[in-house]
């Protein structure tokens, strides 16, 4: 039985038309499941009994159960959610002055294999379906009694390695008939899959793009991110330039500051030279330690000097405050610990 949360509004309209229902019925159904949060088809009283019977026979409205919930002293919450096949995935809720942001996972495991990331310690098992991404939001909202205002698609997995399902997910959560989260409140992150950046530039929605860069030269980036051997920095930045020119959207470059690896003033200068002229800003991220890995984060002084050097050289930058370090908030950590108990 298929999960109804897997449908975009358009795909549901097309199916209902094929089954001799009316296109507007799809909007009615979306209103029930996303606005009224009704999960019982029999209670959807403004649609016909025939349509209710059709939906009840073919669809479920199950959301993902929360297996575990950890709360940080800074208010960040991390969830382990159980999929129908027993696998566990993670989502992270962060509270900000501007609203509540949920970091969503797109794959079970990850094949990108970044040297600093816990996600890569467990290889990809499968892609998530759109409904499994939608359900991360619905389950967390129900548990916390709130509405998520911002979505960050950069949990476990490479979103652009699950491109079609991620695009459907974005369509559903952005739709005014769905979760109605503004496109500019949605950010999708990639490790640098150049062909998918090209494809994403053709998308009409004004969704934010973030690129995990983490180094300013190919030698260091290849050491940190194996994908750089396939799409080196020059090729990646050429694709980003084309994206910004086509969409007129600013790109975020994520830069994780790792002690003794990419955090010197020389690195800051090289990064400044590399990004000059691109419509972008740099998001400097403190490193959440991963016990299974040898890397450690830069100290506060180094972090501040790196940031100030970028600003001095004309690069717009933000310095993200560490969140959730006391609850294994880095992608993949909690899942690894939980599944390790059962090995």
N, C-alpha and C positions, 0 to 999 in steps of 0.2 A: 504494500500500500504506500503510495507516494505522500510526502509531506506537503501540505498546501502552502507552507511558508517558502517553498522552493519556487513558486510562481512569481514572475514579474506581472504587473498589471496587464501588459500587452499579451504575454503568453497565455494568461488566463482568459482574456477576451477572445483570443483566437480559438482556444479549446471550446469555450462555451458556444461560440458561433457554430463550430463544427457539430456540436451536439444539439443544435436548434434552439439554444437559449439566446438571450439578447446581450449585446455588448455591455450595456449599462449594468447588467447583473454582476459583472466582475468588480465594478466600483462598489456595489452594495456589499459584496463579500469582503472586499478589502476593508471597507468601513467597519464591518463587524469584527474582523480579526485584528486589525491594527489600531482603530480608534476606540472601539468598545472592549477590545481584548476578550472577545467571546470565543470559547473553544468548544461549545456545544452547538452543533449544527441545528438541532431542533429548536433552539432559542432564537435563531435568526429569522424573526417573524415577518420581515417585510420582503422576503423572497419566497418563491412558490414552494409548495411541498415537494413538487417534482424535482426542483433544483436541490433542495435540502437532502432529498433521498439520494440524488446523484452524487453529491459531495460526500455524504456519509459513507457511501459504498466504496468510493475510490480514494478518499483522502483521510489523513490523520492531521491533528493539530498538536502533536506532542512537541514539547520543548525539551531541552537538555537538562537533566537533573544535575544539581550542584553537588559534587562528591566531597569537596572540601573548600573551606573559605578561611583565608588568613587575613588579618587586619594589622597594618603597620601602625606604629606610633604617630606617623604623619597623616594617617587617615586613608592611605592607599589600601585598596583591597584586592587580593588576588584570589581567583577562583579556579578550581579544577572542575571541569564539567565532563560528564561521561557520555560518550557517543553510543549509538545503538549497537555497535559491534564491540563495545567494551573498552575501546581506546579512550585515553584521557587527553583533554586539551586544556589550554589555559586562556584566561582573559583577565585583564587588569583594569580596575576602575580607579581613576585619579580625580580628586576634587580640586578644582581651580576657582579663582575668583569669577571667571567668565562662564563656569558651568561644570558639568560632570562629563569626563571623557573616558571612553572605553577603548582599550587596546584589544583588537580582535585578531584571533588566530585564523590562518587560512589553510594549513596543512597539518597532518599528523606527522611530526618529524620534519626534517629539512635536508635537502641535498646540496645546498649551497656550501656548507662546510666552512663557515668563517671560523678562524682560529680562536677568536675571543668569545664565541657565542655558545651557550649551553645547548641551544636548539640543534646545532650540527652534530652533537654527540650521539644523537639518535637519528638514523637515516629516515628519509621520507617513507611512510607506509602507504599513504594515499592523500589525495586532495580532499578538502571538505566541499560538500555541496553548499549551494547558496543558503538553504534553510538552516544548515548547521552554523553558519555565520550569523544569520538573522537571529537564531535562537540564543546565541551568546548574549545579545542585547536584551531580548525578551526575558530570559531567565534572570539576568542580573537586575533588570528593572523591577521584576516581580519580587525578588529577594530583598531589595533595598527600598522599595516604595518610592522610586524616583523616575525621572525621565532622562535618559542619556542625551546630552546636547551636542557632543562632538564624538566622532569616531576616528580612530587611528588604526589603519590596517597595516600593522607591523608587528604582530605577535609572532608566534612560531610559524616558520615557513616563509617562502618567497611568494608574495601575492601574484606577481606577474608570471610565475610558473603554474598558476591556477587561474589564468587570465579570464576565461569565459565565466566561470562561476563567480569570481570577484566582481566582474562587471555587472552581473545579474544582482548580486548582493547590493552593490552601490545603487542600482536602479530602484530596488525595493525600499531601501532605507531612505533614499532621497525623495521618492515619489510623494506628492502631496496627499495621495490616497493611502500611502504606506506609513512609514515611521516619520516622514516629514522632517528629516534632518537636512539642513541646508547643505548644498554642495560645497560651499566654502568652509563648512564645519567638518568636512570629510577629508582625510589625508591618506593617501596610499603610498607605501614605501617600497622601493626596490633596491636590490643589491647591484643592479646595473644590467638588466637584460635589455640590450639595445633594441632588438626588433620589437619588443613590447612597449618600450618607450615611444618608438615611432608609431605603433598602433594606438597608444594612449593619446597621442597628440591629435588623433582624428575624433576622439570622443567629444561630444558637444557639451557635456556637463563641466562646470567650472570647479572640478575637484582638485584639491591640492596634490602636488607630486613632491615626494621626498626621495632623495637618492643617498644611499649609504656609501660614503666616500672613504673616510677614515685614514686616508694617507694622501700625500701630494706627489708621490712618485711611484712608478710601476714596481720597483723592487720591493718597497715596503708594503704596498697594497696587495701584491701577489702573495706575500708572506702571510698577510692577515686574511685575504679573501681570494680563494682559488678562482673565483669567477673572473678575476682580473686577467688571468691567462687567456681567457676566451674573448673578453671585451676589455682591452686595456684602457687606461685613463683617456688617451687621446680620442679613441673611438667613442667612449662613453660621453665625454664632454661635447663632442661634435653632435651627438644625438640630442643632448640636453639643450644645446644652442638652437638646434632646429625646432625643438619642442617649444622653447620660450618665444621664438620668432613667430611660430604658427599660432600659438594660443594666447600670446601676450600675458602669460601667467608666470609669476615668479616661482622659482624652484628652491626648495630647501635642501641643503647638503648637510647630512648628518655626519658628525665627526666625533668619534669616541676618543677621548684623551687617555692614552695608555702610557704608563710610566716608562721612560727610556726608549720608547718605540716611535712615537709620532708627535711628541709634545714639546719639542725644543723651539726656540725662537727661529732657528733656521727652517724648521718645518712650517712655522707660521708664515714666514716670508715666502717660502715656496708655494704654499697654499694660496696666498694672496696673489701671487703672479699668475697662478694657474686659473683662478676664477675671475680675474679682472675682465670686465666687459660683459659678463653673463648676468642676466637678471635673476639674482639669487641672494640668499643669505645663508650663513653658516650657523648651524645649531650645535654648539659644543656640549657634549654629553659626558657627565661623570660616569666612570666605569663601575657597574655593580659587580663586585667580586664573585667569581664562580669557582667553587672549591675544587672542581675537577680540572681546572685550567691554571696555568702558571702566571698569567698576566695580573697586574694590579693597576689601579687607577692613579692618575697624576695627583699630586698634593694640591692643596688650595692655592698656594703661591704660584706654582707652575701654571695651573689652570687660569688664574687671573692674568698672568703675564702674557699667555698665549692669546687670550681674548683681547687684551689691550693692544697687542701688536697687530691683530687683524683690524681693529678699529682705526689704529694709527695709519694703517696702509690703505684705508678706504673701503674695507670690506665690512658690510653689515653683518653683525653676528649677535647671537643670543647665547646666554649661558644657562643651560637647564640645571635646575637644582635636583639633586639625587632624590628619588622617591622609592620607597619600598625596599630599601637595602636590607632591612631586618626581617623581611618575609620572603626572601628568594624571589625578588620581583623581576630579575633578568629573565628573558625568554627561555623557557625550557627547564629552568632550575627545579621548580616545584614538581613538575611531571616526572623528571628523572628521579628525584628523591622518593616520590610515591611509588613509582613502578619498580624502583630498586628494592622496595620492601617485599615485593612479591616474586623476585627472581629466584 
